[in-house]
Amino acid sequence: MKRAIDVAPFGELADPRVLASLAVAAEDNGWDGFFVWDHMAYRDVRAVADPWISLAAVAGATSSVRIGPMVTPLSRRRVHKVARETATLDLLSSGRLTLGVGLGASSHGELEPFGEVTDPRERARLLDKGLDDLARYWGGEFEPVPVQRPRIPVWVAGVWPNRRPVRRAARWDGLFAIGMDSPDGLAEMAAQARVLRAADTPFDVITEIPPDDEPQRWADAGATWVVTDFDRAPRESAVRDFIKHGWR
């Protein structure tokens, strides 16, 4: 099991310099990953940092932690722009980028106000098409290509108990299970995904937990990554303290 920190770049953390400093602390304290949320807006939150510029700051300040957005809704992005951003960020980080993707949620207030697609089926179609397009761009249609070959790892988010994202995730590199009530549900989703995979191909099962949860019970259910998430109102002091003293 690997452990990571996942923070919303909101409020006190809506400064890429703060995020880079926290990522350095995570790296120095033995964490395996440092991820950030990707949102254009989020309900009543006022200060929201751009995840890609923030991740560039993190990449430049660190040398070993895996980094990435958790997660990017491709339906509200220009996929060719994402291809350029991700390839560049993979180069900047020397091959440490993981791309988390999902449908996004209309409840956050970042779809309708900006004229984005709201229909879930259409967002799912755009996600699938976007992933196929990304693989083509990364494969050599765009240059420079990413450091990681054959491509940047892709983790697909799925909210329990929805099964469709499991089938989508099985085509890629990992299932990011969100909103899990118990390790039993994670074990069920992980088993489903692995049935759809070739036995000898690597596949990650990722779940998020609050800081007061015990990660080992999720590892016992099949998680290869357990990500500690601080919800939408992260305090820099609390995140920094947990990085230093929390589970890892």
C-alpha positions in Angstrom: 0.0 0.0 0.0 1.2 3.5 -0.9 0.0 6.6 1.0 -0.7 10.1 -0.4 -2.0 13.5 0.6 -4.9 15.0 -1.4 -5.8 18.6 -0.8 -8.3 21.1 -2.2 -6.3 24.2 -3.4 -8.9 26.4 -1.7 -8.7 29.2 0.9 -5.4 29.1 2.7 -4.1 26.6 0.1 -5.1 28.7 -2.9 -1.4 29.7 -3.3 0.9 27.4 -5.3 3.8 28.4 -3.0 2.0 27.0 0.0 1.1 23.8 -1.9 4.7 23.3 -3.1 5.9 23.7 0.5 3.4 21.1 1.7 4.5 18.8 -1.1 8.1 19.1 0.0 7.1 18.3 3.6 5.2 15.3 2.4 8.2 14.1 0.4 10.6 14.7 3.3 8.3 12.7 5.6 8.1 9.6 3.4 4.7 10.1 1.7 4.4 8.5 -1.8 2.1 11.1 -3.4 0.8 14.6 -3.3 -2.4 15.3 -5.2 -4.7 18.3 -5.7 -8.4 18.7 -6.5 -9.3 20.1 -9.9 -12.2 22.6 -9.8 -13.2 25.8 -11.6 -15.5 26.7 -8.7 -16.8 24.9 -5.7 -20.1 25.9 -4.0 -19.5 28.7 -1.6 -15.7 28.6 -1.8 -14.3 31.9 -3.0 -10.5 31.3 -3.3 -9.7 28.5 -5.8 -6.2 28.0 -7.3 -5.6 26.6 -10.8 -4.5 22.9 -10.3 -2.1 22.8 -13.3 -0.1 25.8 -12.3 -0.1 24.6 -8.7 1.1 21.1 -9.9 3.9 22.8 -11.9 5.1 24.5 -8.7 4.9 21.2 -6.8 6.8 19.4 -9.6 9.6 22.0 -9.5 9.9 21.8 -5.7 10.0 17.9 -5.4 11.8 15.0 -6.8 10.1 11.7 -5.8 6.5 12.1 -4.8 3.9 11.1 -7.4 1.7 14.1 -8.3 -1.5 14.7 -10.2 -5.1 16.2 -10.3 -7.7 14.2 -8.4 -9.8 14.4 -10.5 -10.1 16.2 -13.8 -13.5 16.2 -15.5 -12.5 15.9 -19.2 -16.0 17.0 -20.4 -15.2 20.6 -19.4 -11.7 20.6 -20.8 -10.2 20.9 -24.3 -8.6 17.5 -24.5 -5.8 18.7 -26.9 -4.9 21.3 -24.3 -4.9 18.7 -21.5 -2.6 16.6 -23.7 -0.1 19.5 -23.9 -0.4 20.2 -20.2 0.1 16.7 -19.1 3.0 15.9 -21.3 4.7 19.1 -20.2 4.0 18.3 -16.6 5.3 14.8 -17.0 8.5 16.2 -18.4 8.8 18.8 -15.7 8.3 16.1 -13.0 10.6 13.5 -14.6 7.8 11.1 -15.1 5.9 11.4 -11.8 2.4 12.5 -13.1 -0.7 10.4 -12.7 -3.9 11.7 -14.4 -7.1 11.3 -12.3 -10.2 11.7 -14.4 -14.0 11.5 -13.8 -17.4 12.9 -14.9 -17.4 15.8 -12.5 -20.5 16.8 -10.5 -23.1 19.5 -11.2 -23.7 19.9 -7.5 -20.4 21.8 -7.2 -21.6 24.8 -9.2 -18.9 24.6 -11.9 -20.9 23.3 -14.9 -24.1 25.2 -15.4 -22.7 28.7 -14.7 -20.0 28.3 -17.3 -22.1 26.7 -20.0 -20.6 23.2 -19.5 -22.3 19.9 -20.4 -24.5 18.8 -17.6 -26.1 15.6 -18.9 -24.3 12.6 -17.2 -24.5 10.4 -20.3 -23.0 13.0 -22.5 -20.3 13.7 -19.9 -19.5 10.0 -19.9 -19.3 9.9 -23.7 -17.0 12.9 -23.7 -14.8 11.3 -21.0 -14.4 8.1 -23.0 -13.7 10.0 -26.2 -11.3 12.3 -24.3 -9.3 9.4 -22.9 -8.9 7.8 -26.3 -7.8 11.1 -27.8 -5.3 11.6 -25.0 -3.8 8.2 -25.6 -3.4 9.1 -29.3 -1.8 12.4 -28.5 0.6 10.9 -25.9 1.5 8.1 -28.3 3.3 10.4 -30.7 0.7 12.6 -32.4 2.0 15.4 -30.3 5.6 16.1 -29.4 7.3 16.1 -27.0 5.8 12.8 -25.7 5.5 12.1 -22.0 8.4 10.6 -20.1 6.3 7.7 -19.0 5.8 5.0 -21.6 3.6 3.7 -23.0 1.7 6.7 -21.5 0.9 8.6 -18.4 -1.0 6.4 -15.9 -4.8 7.2 -15.7 -6.9 6.6 -12.7 -10.7 6.7 -13.3 -12.9 7.9 -10.4 -16.1 6.1 -9.5 -18.6 6.9 -6.8 -19.8 3.9 -4.8 -22.0 2.0 -5.6 -22.0 3.0 -9.3 -20.6 0.1 -11.4 -20.1 1.8 -14.8 -17.0 3.6 -13.8 -15.5 0.2 -12.8 -15.8 -1.0 -16.4 -14.2 2.2 -17.6 -11.4 2.1 -15.1 -10.6 -1.5 -16.1 -9.5 -0.1 -19.5 -6.9 2.1 -17.9 -4.6 1.9 -14.9 -6.6 2.3 -11.8 -9.9 2.8 -10.1 -10.2 5.7 -7.7 -13.2 4.7 -5.5 -14.9 7.8 -4.0 -17.5 7.9 -1.2 -16.8 4.5 0.2 -18.8 3.6 3.4 -16.8 0.5 4.2 -13.8 -1.6 3.1 -16.3 -4.3 2.0 -17.6 -2.1 -0.8 -14.1 -1.3 -1.9 -13.2 -5.0 -2.0 -16.3 -5.7 -4.2 -15.4 -2.9 -6.6 -11.7 -4.0 -6.7 -12.7 -7.6 -7.5 -15.0 -6.4 -10.3 -12.3 -4.3 -11.9 -9.7 -7.1 -11.7 -12.0 -9.6 -13.3 -12.0 -7.3 -16.4 -8.2 -7.0 -16.4 -5.6 -9.4 -17.7 -4.1 -11.2 -14.7 -0.5 -10.1 -15.4 -1.2 -6.4 -15.9 -0.7 -3.8 -13.1 -3.8 -2.1 -11.8 -4.2 0.3 -8.9 -7.1 0.5 -6.5 -7.3 3.9 -4.8 -9.5 5.2 -2.1 -9.8 8.4 -0.1 -10.1 8.5 3.7 -10.3 11.3 6.3 -7.3 12.0 8.5 -8.8 10.1 11.5 -9.3 6.9 9.6 -7.1 3.8 9.8 -5.5 3.0 6.3 -4.6 -0.6 6.9 -8.2 -1.8 6.9 -8.5 -0.3 3.3 -5.3 -2.0 2.3 -6.7 -5.3 3.6 -9.7 -4.7 1.3 -7.4 -4.4 -1.8 -6.4 -0.7 -1.9 -2.9 -0.2 -3.4 -3.1 3.5 -2.6 -4.8 5.1 0.3 -5.2 8.9 0.0 -5.9 11.1 3.0 -8.3 13.9 2.0 -8.9 17.1 4.0 -12.3 18.0 2.4 -13.1 21.5 1.1 -11.8 23.7 3.9 -8.2 22.6 4.4 -6.1 24.5 7.0 -2.4 24.7 6.2 -1.4 24.1 9.8 -3.6 20.9 10.1 -2.3 19.5 6.8 1.3 20.2 7.7 0.8 18.6 11.1 -0.8 15.5 9.6 2.0 15.2 7.0 4.5 15.2 9.9 2.7 13.0 12.4 -0.1 11.2 10.6 -0.2 7.7 9.1 2.2 7.0 6.3 
